[in-house]
Amino acid sequence: MQIATRPAPAKPPVSAEAVLATIEPGARAHRCKDLLIYLHVPFCSSKCHFCDWVVGYPTADLVAKGGLRQAYVDALVRQISWYGPRLSALGYRPTHLYWGGGTPTRLSAPQLDLVNRALADAFDLRGLREFTLEGSPETVTDEKLEVLRRHGLSRISIGVQSFDDAVLRKMGRSHDADTARQAIARVRAAGLTHFNVDLITGFADQSSQSALASIRTTAELLVPHVTVYLFRTLSENLVSVRQVEQGHRNLAEPEARYDCVMESKQALEQVGYHEYARSYYARSEAHRFDAEDFYFSSRGDFVGFGAGAHSTLGRHLLSQSPHGETVDVHRYIADPLSQATVRPAASFSSAYLARRLMVGLYARDGVSTARWRERYGVEVSALLETPEARTMLETMQELGGVFERSAERLALTPETWIPTLAAFNAAE
């Protein structure tokens, strides 16, 4: 089987009608019609120094208020209203709803209500198993939580990152530790027992003692789910990466960053958390983040709404913004229905697909070959013959990884699973 090694040249946007016609055969052929709905909200209180998702995004648009945000919400409603009934007609059944960004709670309570009403009108949401939304501490209010709960919010993820005010300032965050504690209290008062706190380790000038102190604080607050991300240096345009390169900040070597990850794991497991997927810790099985497992394990297709959203529908990969270009909110507002990219998944570069394969390894059970074939129209065995996938697996083996490979799945052994992925991420 041949897998393309170079992306196709840029093309004009694909109309909504053409998108539907393209994905329909594959969508109808899918045996599993479970669908994850993702909403992208590209607004934040500030441009954080660690976030490579918004690194090229104009700050004026990112922190915009008033008119731009309302125009964006109107475009989001238009896109949802057009695609929802048509995807439902293809047999898709929403099982998970996930709002990300950016910061969805930067929207006002009426705006959150408007988008949720559009979703309820466009889709049959009675089969939803999980409704998760991301929020930053300074933007989580009682009014917003009341609106979201009324629409079925079952889980919120709070971007705390650290309980160390000095580290938060270096990260460019708009909240302090007290605000984070208040947000957690508000979430509990709203009746949400299923919520997450995001923390970062390995950030520039962040000591392991500071990171572990934040973990202890999180545990003392009895947070049911914790995600511990290792600071990524993938973008040279990140403020913090530039500061390191210019000698203004210090970044630990890969070995020390790996130690930070493993120390975090040990600290959380000592107080009753269980790492069920790479970086994801839950106090009990009931508190696991099911939508992320849906994504890691390729359990179904997903549709993304918003300026920076991507979709996998009918064995095609869709992108709202041209590949490699900065998200353009204004372009999206002008035309929220067309897609910049609509291509068969099998035509994407083997480097891209190898990266997706690695994401699949984040799940404890690894990559299901049947699900991979169903989602992407590519055999895992064929992908593993490409130089990019071979290099990735060889690197993991050099880091101590041992693979279990069969006709049904590809996975790291339980003993080498987390240490290998942690070492691999630390070296990136």
DRENDO-1510 file (C-alpha; in Angstrom, 1 decimal, always signed):
<recs>
REC; n; res; u; v; w
REC; 1; MET; +0.0; +0.0; +0.0 .
REC; 2; GLN; +1.3; +3.4; -0.9 .
REC; 3; ILE; +1.1; +6.3; +1.5 .
REC; 4; ALA; +1.7; +9.8; +0.3 .
REC; 5; THR; +4.9; +11.5; +1.7 .
REC; 6; ARG; +4.1; +15.1; +0.8 .
REC; 7; PRO; +0.9; +17.2; +1.4 .
REC; 8; ALA; -1.1; +18.2; -1.6 .
REC; 9; PRO; -0.7; +21.8; -2.8 .
REC; 10; ALA; -3.0; +24.4; -1.3 .
REC; 11; LYS; -6.5; +24.6; -2.9 .
REC; 12; PRO; -9.4; +27.0; -2.8 .
REC; 13; PRO; -11.9; +26.4; +0.1 .
REC; 14; VAL; -14.3; +23.4; -0.3 .
REC; 15; SER; -18.0; +24.4; -0.2 .
REC; 16; ALA; -20.2; +22.9; +2.4 .
REC; 17; GLU; -22.2; +21.0; -0.2 .
REC; 18; ALA; -19.0; +19.5; -1.7 .
REC; 19; VAL; -17.8; +18.5; +1.8 .
REC; 20; LEU; -21.0; +16.5; +2.4 .
REC; 21; ALA; -20.8; +14.8; -0.9 .
REC; 22; THR; -17.2; +13.9; -0.3 .
REC; 23; ILE; -17.6; +12.3; +3.1 .
REC; 24; GLU; -21.0; +10.7; +2.5 .
REC; 25; PRO; -19.8; +7.3; +1.1 .
REC; 26; GLY; -17.3; +6.7; +3.9 .
REC; 27; ALA; -19.7; +7.9; +6.6 .
REC; 28; ARG; -22.5; +5.6; +5.4 .
REC; 29; ALA; -20.0; +2.7; +5.3 .
REC; 30; HIS; -19.0; +3.2; +8.9 .
REC; 31; ARG; -20.4; +0.5; +11.2 .
REC; 32; CYS; -19.9; +2.8; +14.3 .
REC; 33; LYS; -21.7; +6.1; +14.0 .
REC; 34; ASP; -20.7; +7.5; +17.4 .
REC; 35; LEU; -19.6; +11.1; +17.1 .
REC; 36; LEU; -17.5; +13.5; +19.2 .
REC; 37; ILE; -18.5; +17.2; +18.7 .
REC; 38; TYR; -15.6; +19.6; +19.3 .
REC; 39; LEU; -16.1; +23.4; +19.5 .
REC; 40; HIS; -13.2; +25.8; +19.1 .
REC; 41; VAL; -13.4; +29.1; +20.9 .
REC; 42; PRO; -10.2; +31.1; +20.1 .
REC; 43; PHE; -10.4; +33.7; +22.8 .
REC; 44; CYS; -8.3; +34.1; +26.0 .
REC; 45; SER; -7.6; +36.5; +28.8 .
REC; 46; SER; -3.9; +36.7; +27.7 .
REC; 47; LYS; -1.5; +35.0; +25.4 .
REC; 48; CYS; +0.2; +32.5; +27.7 .
REC; 49; HIS; +4.0; +31.9; +27.2 .
REC; 50; PHE; +3.7; +28.1; +27.1 .
REC; 51; CYS; +0.8; +27.7; +24.7 .
REC; 52; ASP; +1.8; +26.7; +21.2 .
REC; 53; TRP; -1.9; +26.5; +20.1 .
REC; 54; VAL; -2.1; +30.3; +19.8 .
REC; 55; VAL; +1.5; +31.2; +19.2 .
REC; 56; GLY; +0.9; +32.8; +15.8 .
REC; 57; TYR; -2.5; +34.2; +16.6 .
REC; 58; PRO; -2.9; +38.0; +16.7 .
REC; 59; THR; -3.1; +39.0; +20.4 .
REC; 60; ALA; -5.7; +41.7; +19.6 .
REC; 61; ASP; -8.0; +39.0; +18.2 .
REC; 62; LEU; -7.2; +36.6; +21.0 .
REC; 63; VAL; -8.2; +39.0; +23.8 .
REC; 64; ALA; -10.9; +40.7; +21.8 .
REC; 65; LYS; -14.1; +41.7; +23.5 .
REC; 66; GLY; -17.6; +42.7; +22.3 .
REC; 67; GLY; -18.2; +42.8; +18.5 .
REC; 68; LEU; -15.6; +40.2; +17.3 .
REC; 69; ARG; -16.7; +37.6; +19.9 .
REC; 70; GLN; -20.4; +38.0; +19.1 .
REC; 71; ALA; -19.7; +37.8; +15.3 .
REC; 72; TYR; -17.7; +34.6; +16.0 .
REC; 73; VAL; -20.6; +33.1; +18.0 .
REC; 74; ASP; -23.0; +34.0; +15.2 .
REC; 75; ALA; -20.7; +32.2; +12.7 .
REC; 76; LEU; -20.4; +29.2; +15.1 .
REC; 77; VAL; -24.2; +29.0; +15.3 .
REC; 78; ARG; -24.5; +29.2; +11.5 .
REC; 79; GLN; -22.0; +26.4; +11.0 .
REC; 80; ILE; -23.6; +24.1; +13.6 .
REC; 81; SER; -27.1; +24.8; +12.3 .
REC; 82; TRP; -26.1; +23.8; +8.7 .
REC; 83; TYR; -24.0; +20.7; +9.4 .
REC; 84; GLY; -25.9; +19.2; +12.4 .
REC; 85; PRO; -29.0; +18.0; +10.6 .
REC; 86; ARG; -27.0; +16.8; +7.6 .
REC; 87; LEU; -24.5; +14.8; +9.7 .
REC; 88; SER; -27.5; +13.4; +11.6 .
REC; 89; ALA; -29.0; +12.3; +8.3 .
REC; 90; LEU; -25.9; +10.3; +7.6 .
REC; 91; GLY; -26.5; +8.4; +10.8 .
REC; 92; TYR; -24.1; +10.1; +13.2 .
REC; 93; ARG; -25.1; +10.0; +16.9 .
REC; 94; PRO; -23.3; +12.5; +19.2 .
REC; 95; THR; -21.9; +10.7; +22.3 .
REC; 96; HIS; -19.4; +13.3; +23.4 .
REC; 97; LEU; -19.3; +17.1; +23.4 .
REC; 98; TYR; -16.1; +19.0; +24.1 .
REC; 99; TRP; -15.5; +22.7; +24.1 .
REC; 100; GLY; -11.8; +23.8; +23.8 .
REC; 101; GLY; -9.8; +26.7; +22.6 .
REC; 102; GLY; -8.6; +29.1; +23.6 .
REC; 103; THR; -10.9; +29.5; +26.5 .
REC; 104; PRO; -14.6; +28.8; +26.0 .
REC; 105; THR; -15.5; +30.6; +29.3 .
REC; 106; ARG; -14.3; +33.8; +27.8 .
REC; 107; LEU; -17.7; +33.9; +26.1 .
REC; 108; SER; -20.5; +35.5; +28.1 .
REC; 109; ALA; -23.3; +33.5; +29.6 .
REC; 110; PRO; -25.8; +34.6; +26.9 .
REC; 111; GLN; -23.3; +33.6; +24.2 .
REC; 112; LEU; -22.7; +30.2; +25.8 .
REC; 113; ASP; -26.5; +29.8; +26.0 .
REC; 114; LEU; -26.9; +30.7; +22.3 .
REC; 115; VAL; -24.4; +28.1; +21.1 .
REC; 116; ASN; -25.8; +25.4; +23.3 .
REC; 117; ARG; -29.3; +26.1; +22.0 .
REC; 118; ALA; -27.9; +25.8; +18.4 .
REC; 119; LEU; -26.4; +22.4; +19.3 .
REC; 120; ALA; -29.6; +21.2; +20.8 .
REC; 121; ASP; -31.6; +22.3; +17.7 .
REC; 122; ALA; -29.1; +20.8; +15.2 .
REC; 123; PHE; -28.3; +17.5; +16.9 .
REC; 124; ASP; -30.1; +14.8; +18.9 .
REC; 125; LEU; -28.1; +15.1; +22.1 .
REC; 126; ARG; -30.1; +12.6; +24.2 .
REC; 127; GLY; -27.3; +10.0; +23.7 .
REC; 128; LEU; -24.5; +12.3; +25.1 .
REC; 129; ARG; -22.3; +10.4; +27.6 .
REC; 130; GLU; -20.1; +13.4; +28.4 .
REC; 131; PHE; -20.2; +17.2; +28.0 .
REC; 132; THR; -16.8; +18.8; +28.9 .
REC; 133; LEU; -15.8; +22.4; +28.6 .
REC; 134; GLU; -12.4; +24.1; +29.3 .
REC; 135; GLY; -12.2; +27.2; +31.4 .
REC; 136; SER; -9.6; +29.4; +33.0 .
REC; 137; PRO; -10.0; +30.3; +36.7 .
REC; 138; GLU; -10.6; +34.0; +36.2 .
REC; 139; THR; -13.4; +33.4; +33.6 .
REC; 140; VAL; -15.4; +30.8; +35.6 .
REC; 141; THR; -18.4; +32.5; +37.0 .
REC; 142; ASP; -21.6; +31.3; +38.8 .
REC; 143; GLU; -23.7; +32.7; +36.0 .
REC; 144; LYS; -21.8; +30.8; +33.3 .
REC; 145; LEU; -21.9; +27.6; +35.3 .
REC; 146; GLU; -25.6; +27.9; +35.8 .
REC; 147; VAL; -26.2; +28.3; +32.0 .
REC; 148; LEU; -23.9; +25.4; +31.2 .
REC; 149; ARG; -25.4; +23.1; +33.8 .
REC; 150; ARG; -28.8; +23.8; +32.4 .
REC; 151; HIS; -27.6; +22.6; +29.1 .
REC; 152; GLY; -26.2; +19.4; +30.5 .
REC; 153; LEU; -22.5; +20.2; +31.3 .
REC; 154; SER; -21.2; +17.2; +33.1 .
REC; 155; ARG; -17.5; +18.0; +33.4 .
REC; 156; ILE; -15.2; +21.1; +33.4 .
REC; 157; SER; -11.5; +21.3; +32.9 .
REC; 158; ILE; -9.9; +24.2; +34.8 .
REC; 159; GLY; -6.6; +25.5; +33.4 .
REC; 160; VAL; -4.8; +26.2; +36.7 .
REC; 161; GLN; -1.3; +25.2; +35.5 .
REC; 162; SER; +0.3; +26.0; +38.9 .
REC; 163; PHE; -0.5; +27.2; +42.4 .
REC; 164; ASP; +2.8; +29.1; +42.5 .
REC; 165; ASP; +2.1; +32.8; +41.8 .
REC; 166; ALA; +5.6; +33.5; +40.7 .
REC; 167; VAL; +5.4; +30.6; +38.1 .
REC; 168; LEU; +2.0; +31.8; +37.0 .
REC; 169; ARG; +3.4; +35.3; +36.3 .
REC; 170; LYS; +6.3; +33.8; +34.2 .
REC; 171; MET; +3.7; +31.7; +32.3 .
REC; 172; GLY; +1.8; +34.9; +31.4 .
REC; 173; ARG; -1.4; +33.7; +33.1 .
REC; 174; SER; -4.2; +36.1; +34.1 .
REC; 175; HIS; -5.0; +34.5; +37.4 .
REC; 176; ASP; -3.3; +33.8; +40.7 .
REC; 177; ALA; -3.5; +30.8; +43.1 .
REC; 178; ASP; -6.3; +32.2; +45.1 .
REC; 179; THR; -8.4; +32.8; +42.0 .
REC; 180; ALA; -7.8; +29.1; +41.1 .
REC; 181; ARG; -9.0; +28.0; +44.5 .
REC; 182; GLN; -12.1; +30.1; +44.1 .
REC; 183; ALA; -12.9; +28.7; +40.7 .
REC; 184; ILE; -12.7; +25.1; +42.1 .
REC; 185; ALA; -15.1; +26.1; +44.9 .
REC; 186; ARG; -17.5; +27.6; +42.4 .
REC; 187; VAL; -17.5; +24.4; +40.3 .
REC; 188; ARG; -18.3; +22.4; +43.4 .
REC; 189; ALA; -21.0; +24.8; +44.4 .
REC; 190; ALA; -22.6; +24.4; +41.0 .
REC; 191; GLY; -23.0; +20.7; +41.7 .
REC; 192; LEU; -20.2; +19.4; +39.4 .
REC; 193; THR; -18.4; +16.4; +40.9 .
REC; 194; HIS; -16.6; +15.5; +37.7 .
REC; 195; PHE; -14.0; +18.1; +37.0 .
REC; 196; ASN; -10.3; +18.3; +36.1 .
REC; 197; VAL; -7.4; +20.6; +37.0 .
REC; 198; ASP; -4.6; +21.1; +34.4 .
REC; 199; LEU; -1.0; +21.4; +35.7 .
REC; 200; ILE; +2.3; +22.0; +33.9 .
REC; 201; THR; +5.6; +20.6; +34.8 .
REC; 202; GLY; +9.1; +21.2; +33.3 .
REC; 203; PHE; +8.4; +24.8; +32.4 .
REC; 204; ALA; +11.3; +27.2; +32.1 .
REC; 205; ASP; +12.6; +28.2; +35.5 .
REC; 206; GLN; +10.0; +26.0; +37.2 .
REC; 207; SER; +11.6; +23.9; +39.9 .
REC; 208; SER; +10.5; +20.4; +40.6 .
REC; 209; GLN; +9.8; +21.5; +44.1 .
REC; 210; SER; +7.3; +24.1; +42.8 .
REC; 211; ALA; +5.6; +21.6; +40.5 .
REC; 212; LEU; +5.3; +19.0; +43.2 .
REC; 213; ALA; +3.9; +21.6; +45.6 .
REC; 214; SER; +1.1; +22.4; +43.1 .
REC; 215; ILE; +0.4; +18.7; +42.9 .
REC; 216; ARG; +0.1; +18.4; +46.7 .
REC; 217; THR; -2.2; +21.4; +46.7 .
REC; 218; THR; -4.4; +19.9; +44.0 .
REC; 219; ALA; -4.6; +16.6; +46.0 .
REC; 220; GLU; -5.4; +18.5; +49.2 .
REC; 221; LEU; -8.3; +20.2; +47.4 .
REC; 222; LEU; -9.6; +16.6; +46.6 .
REC; 223; VAL; -9.7; +17.4; +42.9 .
REC; 224; PRO; -11.2; +14.2; +41.2 .
REC; 225; HIS; -9.1; +14.4; +38.0 .
REC; 226; VAL; -5.7; +15.9; +37.3 .
REC; 227; THR; -3.8; +16.3; +34.0 .
REC; 228; VAL; -0.1; +17.0; +34.2 .
REC; 229; TYR; +1.4; +18.3; +31.0 .
REC; 230; LEU; +5.1; +18.5; +30.3 .
REC; 231; PHE; +5.9; +21.9; +28.9 .
REC; 232; ARG; +6.4; +21.5; +25.1 .
REC; 233; THR; +9.1; +23.4; +23.2 .
REC; 234; LEU; +7.8; +22.5; +19.7 .
REC; 235; SER; +7.4; +26.1; +18.6 .
REC; 236; GLU; +10.4; +28.4; +18.4 .
REC; 237; ASN; +8.1; +31.4; +18.4 .
REC; 238; LEU; +6.8; +30.8; +21.9 .
REC; 239; VAL; +7.8; +33.6; +24.3 .
REC; 240; SER; +9.2; +31.2; +26.8 .
REC; 241; VAL; +11.2; +29.3; +24.1 .
REC; 242; ARG; +12.7; +32.6; +22.8 .
REC; 243; GLN; +13.6; +33.6; +26.4 .
REC; 244; VAL; +15.4; +30.3; +26.9 .
REC; 245; GLU; +17.3; +30.7; +23.6 .
REC; 246; GLN; +18.3; +34.2; +24.5 .
REC; 247; GLY; +19.6; +33.1; +27.9 .
REC; 248; HIS; +16.9; +34.8; +30.0 .
REC; 249; ARG; +15.4; +31.6; +31.3 .
REC; 250; ASN; +16.7; +28.1; +32.0 .
REC; 251; LEU; +15.1; +24.9; +30.7 .
REC; 252; ALA; +16.1; +21.6; +32.2 .
REC; 253; GLU; +17.7; +18.9; +30.0 .
REC; 254; PRO; +15.6; +16.1; +28.7 .
REC; 255; GLU; +16.7; +13.7; +31.5 .
REC; 256; ALA; +15.6; +16.2; +34.2 .
REC; 257; ARG; +12.3; +16.9; +32.4 .
REC; 258; TYR; +11.7; +13.1; +32.4 .
REC; 259; ASP; +12.4; +13.1; +36.1 .
REC; 260; CYS; +9.8; +15.8; +36.6 .
REC; 261; VAL; +7.2; +13.7; +34.9 .
REC; 262; MET; +8.0; +10.6; +36.8 .
REC; 263; GLU; +8.1; +12.5; +40.1 .
REC; 264; SER; +4.7; +13.9; +39.4 .
REC; 265; LYS; +3.3; +10.4; +38.6 .
REC; 266; GLN; +4.7; +9.1; +41.9 .
REC; 267; ALA; +3.4; +11.9; +43.9 .
REC; 268; LEU; -0.1; +11.5; +42.5 .
REC; 269; GLU; -0.2; +7.8; +42.8 .
REC; 270; GLN; +0.9; +8.0; +46.5 .
REC; 271; VAL; -2.3; +9.9; +47.3 .
REC; 272; GLY; -4.7; +7.7; +45.4 .
REC; 273; TYR; -4.7; +8.8; +41.7 .
REC; 274; HIS; -4.3; +6.3; +38.9 .
REC; 275; GLU; -2.7; +7.2; +35.5 .
REC; 276; TYR; -5.1; +5.6; +33.0 .
REC; 277; ALA; -3.8; +7.4; +29.9 .
REC; 278; ARG; -0.6; +9.3; +29.4 .
REC; 279; SER; -0.6; +12.4; +31.7 .
REC; 280; TYR; -4.2; +11.7; +32.8 .
REC; 281; TYR; -4.9; +10.9; +36.5 .
REC; 282; ALA; -8.2; +10.0; +38.1 .
REC; 283; ARG; -9.2; +9.2; +41.6 .
REC; 284; SER; -11.7; +6.6; +40.4 .
REC; 285; GLU; -12.8; +5.1; +37.1 .
REC; 286; ALA; -16.0; +7.2; +37.2 .
REC; 287; HIS; -13.8; +10.4; +37.0 .
REC; 288; ARG; -12.0; +9.4; +33.8 .
REC; 289; PHE; -12.1; +11.8; +30.8 .
REC; 290; ASP; -13.9; +9.7; +28.3 .
REC; 291; ALA; -13.8; +12.1; +25.4 .
REC; 292; GLU; -10.1; +12.0; +25.3 .
REC; 293; ASP; -10.1; +8.3; +25.3 .
REC; 294; PHE; -12.6; +8.4; +22.5 .
REC; 295; TYR; -10.0; +10.5; +20.5 .
REC; 296; PHE; -6.9; +8.5; +21.6 .
REC; 297; SER; -8.5; +5.2; +20.8 .
REC; 298; SER; -10.2; +6.2; +17.5 .
REC; 299; ARG; -13.6; +5.0; +18.9 .
REC; 300; GLY; -15.5; +7.1; +16.3 .
REC; 301; ASP; -15.5; +10.1; +14.0 .
REC; 302; PHE; -15.3; +13.7; +15.3 .
REC; 303; VAL; -16.6; +16.9; +13.9 .
REC; 304; GLY; -15.0; +20.3; +14.8 .
REC; 305; PHE; -16.8; +23.6; +14.6 .
REC; 306; GLY; -14.9; +26.9; +14.8 .
REC; 307; ALA; -12.0; +28.7; +13.2 .
REC; 308; GLY; -9.2; +26.3; +14.3 .
REC; 309; ALA; -11.2; +23.1; +14.3 .
REC; 310; HIS; -10.4; +19.8; +12.5 .
REC; 311; SER; -12.6; +16.9; +11.8 .
REC; 312; THR; -12.4; +13.2; +10.8 .
REC; 313; LEU; -15.5; +12.3; +8.9 .
REC; 314; GLY; -16.1; +9.4; +6.5 .
REC; 315; ARG; -12.4; +8.5; +6.3 .
REC; 316; HIS; -11.5; +12.1; +5.4 .
REC; 317; LEU; -9.6; +14.8; +7.3 .
REC; 318; LEU; -11.1; +18.2; +7.3 .
REC; 319; SER; -9.6; +21.5; +8.4 .
REC; 320; GLN; -11.2; +24.9; +8.8 .
REC; 321; SER; -7.9; +26.7; +8.3 .
REC; 322; PRO; -5.3; +25.9; +5.7 .
REC; 323; HIS; -2.6; +23.5; +6.9 .
REC; 324; GLY; +0.3; +25.3; +8.5 .
REC; 325; GLU; -1.4; +28.7; +8.5 .
REC; 326; THR; -2.4; +30.7; +11.5 .
REC; 327; VAL; -6.1; +30.5; +12.5 .
REC; 328; ASP; -7.9; +33.4; +10.9 .
REC; 329; VAL; -11.1; +34.3; +12.9 .
REC; 330; HIS; -12.1; +37.0; +10.4 .
REC; 331; ARG; -12.0; +34.5; +7.5 .
REC; 332; TYR; -14.0; +32.1; +9.5 .
REC; 333; ILE; -16.6; +34.7; +10.4 .
REC; 334; ALA; -17.0; +35.6; +6.7 .
REC; 335; ASP; -17.4; +32.0; +5.6 .
REC; 336; PRO; -18.0; +29.4; +8.4 .
REC; 337; LEU; -19.4; +26.7; +6.2 .
REC; 338; SER; -16.5; +25.9; +3.8 .
REC; 339; GLN; -13.5; +23.9; +4.7 .
REC; 340; ALA; -9.9; +24.8; +3.7 .
REC; 341; THR; -8.9; +21.1; +3.5 .
REC; 342; VAL; -10.9; +18.0; +2.7 .
REC; 343; ARG; -8.7; +15.0; +1.9 .
REC; 344; PRO; -8.8; +11.2; +2.3 .
REC; 345; ALA; -7.0; +10.4; +5.5 .
REC; 346; ALA; -4.9; +7.8; +3.6 .
REC; 347; SER; -3.5; +10.6; +1.4 .
REC; 348; PHE; -1.9; +12.5; +4.3 .
REC; 349; SER; +1.8; +12.2; +4.8 .
REC; 350; SER; +3.1; +9.2; +6.6 .
REC; 351; ALA; +4.7; +11.6; +9.1 .
REC; 352; TYR; +1.3; +13.0; +10.0 .
REC; 353; LEU; -0.2; +9.5; +10.3 .
REC; 354; ALA; +2.7; +8.3; +12.4 .
REC; 355; ARG; +2.1; +11.1; +14.8 .
REC; 356; ARG; -1.6; +10.1; +15.0 .
REC; 357; LEU; -0.4; +6.6; +15.7 .
REC; 358; MET; +1.7; +7.8; +18.6 .
REC; 359; VAL; -1.3; +9.6; +20.0 .
REC; 360; GLY; -3.1; +6.2; +19.9 .
REC; 361; LEU; -0.3; +4.8; +22.1 .
REC; 362; TYR; -1.3; +7.2; +24.8 .
REC; 363; ALA; -4.2; +4.9; +25.6 .
REC; 364; ARG; -3.5; +1.9; +27.8 .
REC; 365; ASP; -4.8; -0.5; +25.3 .
REC; 366; GLY; -2.8; +1.1; +22.5 .
REC; 367; VAL; -3.9; +1.2; +18.8 .
REC; 368; SER; -6.8; -1.0; +17.6 .
REC; 369; THR; -6.0; -2.0; +14.0 .
REC; 370; ALA; -9.7; -2.4; +13.2 .
REC; 371; ARG; -10.6; +1.0; +14.5 .
REC; 372; TRP; -7.6; +2.6; +12.7 .
REC; 373; ARG; -8.7; +1.0; +9.4 .
REC; 374; GLU; -12.3; +2.2; +10.0 .
REC; 375; ARG; -11.3; +5.8; +10.8 .
REC; 376; TYR; -8.5; +6.4; +8.3 .
REC; 377; GLY; -8.8; +3.7; +5.6 .
REC; 378; VAL; -5.1; +2.8; +6.3 .
REC; 379; GLU; -3.7; -0.5; +7.5 .
REC; 380; VAL; -1.5; -0.1; +10.6 .
REC; 381; SER; +0.8; -2.7; +9.2 .
REC; 382; ALA; +1.3; -0.6; +6.0 .
REC; 383; LEU; +2.0; +2.6; +8.1 .
REC; 384; LEU; +4.6; +0.7; +10.1 .
REC; 385; GLU; +6.6; +0.1; +7.0 .
REC; 386; THR; +7.1; +3.8; +6.3 .
REC; 387; PRO; +10.4; +5.4; +7.4 .
REC; 388; GLU; +8.6; +7.9; +9.7 .
REC; 389; ALA; +6.7; +5.2; +11.7 .
REC; 390; ARG; +9.8; +3.0; +11.8 .
REC; 391; THR; +11.9; +5.8; +13.2 .
REC; 392; MET; +9.3; +6.6; +15.8 .
REC; 393; LEU; +9.1; +3.0; +17.0 .
REC; 394; GLU; +12.8; +2.6; +16.9 .
REC; 395; THR; +13.3; +5.7; +19.0 .
REC; 396; MET; +10.8; +4.5; +21.6 .
REC; 397; GLN; +12.6; +1.1; +21.7 .
REC; 398; GLU; +15.9; +2.9; +22.3 .
REC; 399; LEU; +14.1; +4.7; +25.3 .
REC; 400; GLY; +13.2; +1.3; +26.7 .
REC; 401; GLY; +9.9; +0.7; +25.0 .
REC; 402; VAL; +8.8; -2.9; +24.4 .
REC; 403; PHE; +5.9; -3.3; +22.0 .
REC; 404; GLU; +3.1; -5.9; +21.9 .
REC; 405; ARG; +2.1; -6.3; +18.3 .
REC; 406; SER; -0.6; -8.5; +16.9 .
REC; 407; ALA; -3.1; -8.5; +14.1 .
REC; 408; GLU; -5.6; -6.8; +16.4 .
REC; 409; ARG; -3.5; -4.1; +18.1 .
REC; 410; LEU; -0.2; -2.3; +18.7 .
REC; 411; ALA; +0.7; -1.3; +22.2 .
REC; 412; LEU; +3.5; -0.7; +24.6 .
REC; 413; THR; +3.8; -3.3; +27.4 .
REC; 414; PRO; +2.3; -2.1; +30.7 .
REC; 415; GLU; +5.7; -1.9; +32.3 .
REC; 416; THR; +7.2; +0.3; +29.6 .
REC; 417; TRP; +4.1; +2.2; +28.5 .
REC; 418; ILE; +4.4; +5.4; +30.7 .
REC; 419; PRO; +8.2; +5.6; +31.1 .
REC; 420; THR; +8.7; +5.3; +27.3 .
REC; 421; LEU; +6.1; +8.0; +26.4 .
REC; 422; ALA; +7.4; +10.3; +29.1 .
REC; 423; ALA; +11.0; +10.0; +27.9 .
REC; 424; PHE; +9.9; +10.4; +24.3 .
REC; 425; ASN; +7.9; +13.6; +25.1 .
REC; 426; ALA; +10.8; +15.0; +27.3 .
REC; 427; ALA; +13.2; +14.7; +24.4 .
REC; 428; GLU; +10.9; +16.6; +22.0 .
</recs>
